[in-house]
Amino acid sequence: MSFPEYPQTSGHDGRPPEHSGMRPGNGMAIAALVLGILAILLFWTVIGGALLGLLAVIFGIIGARKARGGRAPHGVMSIIGAVLGGLGLIASGVIIAIGASILNSDEYKNFDDCIKHADTKSERDACAKDFDRELND
């Protein structure tokens, strides 16, 4: 059984979508901007800063290349998204590096050992005070 084929229309004028006169959008630019903003806001998390920042940079580059080739608008939006994503990526990298250096420090190892051997809350509080003092000295 076959059905009759009807032409696709884009609106009330009956023209096909490819001839409607509308410029193609640049979804990559919008995605880059949204992901870049999220990367800046969530830079303190690995997924927020690193992953979203990296995706914003990639989508921003793709969107900017499409815009430069005349195949899509919003080239500036793509660049802004890529820059924000790069900043979120850098900030997240700094946070990860600081966290790794703290976790690998002798002060943290002493704190961890102290907490493992502490039986009461007051002993754990004393461990935390010692750790703060060691970090600030």
Residue pairs with C-beta under 8 A, 6 or more apart in sequence:
7 14
7 16
8 16
8 17
9 15
9 16
9 17
10 16
10 17
10 20
10 22
11 20
13 20
23 73
24 71
24 72
24 73
25 72
25 73
26 63
26 66
26 67
26 72
26 73
26 74
26 75
26 77
26 78
27 63
28 59
28 60
28 62
28 63
28 66
28 72
28 78
29 59
29 60
29 63
29 64
29 67
29 72
29 73
29 74
29 75
29 77
29 78
29 81
30 74
30 77
31 55
31 56
31 59
31 63
31 81
32 56
32 57
32 59
32 60
32 63
32 77
32 78
32 80
32 81
32 82
32 85
33 56
33 60
33 77
33 78
33 80
33 81
33 84
34 81
35 52
35 53
35 55
35 56
35 59
35 81
35 85
36 52
36 53
36 56
36 60
36 80
36 81
36 82
36 83
36 84
36 85
36 87
36 88
37 81
37 84
38 48
38 52
38 56
38 88
39 48
39 49
39 52
39 53
39 56
39 84
39 85
39 87
39 88
39 89
39 92
40 84
40 87
40 88
40 91
41 48
42 48
42 49
42 52
42 88
43 49
43 53
43 87
43 88
43 91
43 92
43 95
44 91
44 92
44 95
45 92
46 92
46 96
48 88
48 92
49 88
49 89
49 91
49 92
49 93
49 95
50 89
50 92
50 93
50 96
52 85
52 88
53 85
53 86
53 87
53 88
53 89
53 90
53 92
54 85
54 89
55 85
56 81
56 82
56 84
56 85
56 86
56 88
57 82
57 85
57 86
57 89
59 78
59 81
59 82
59 85
60 78
60 79
60 80
60 81
60 82
60 83
60 85
61 78
61 82
62 78
63 72
63 74
63 75
63 77
63 78
63 81
64 75
64 78
64 79
64 82
66 72
66 78
67 73
67 74
67 75
67 78
68 75
102 108
107 131
107 134
107 135
108 131
110 130
110 131
110 134
111 127
111 128
111 130
111 131
111 134
114 123
114 126
114 127
114 130
114 131
115 124
115 127
117 123
118 124
118 126
118 127
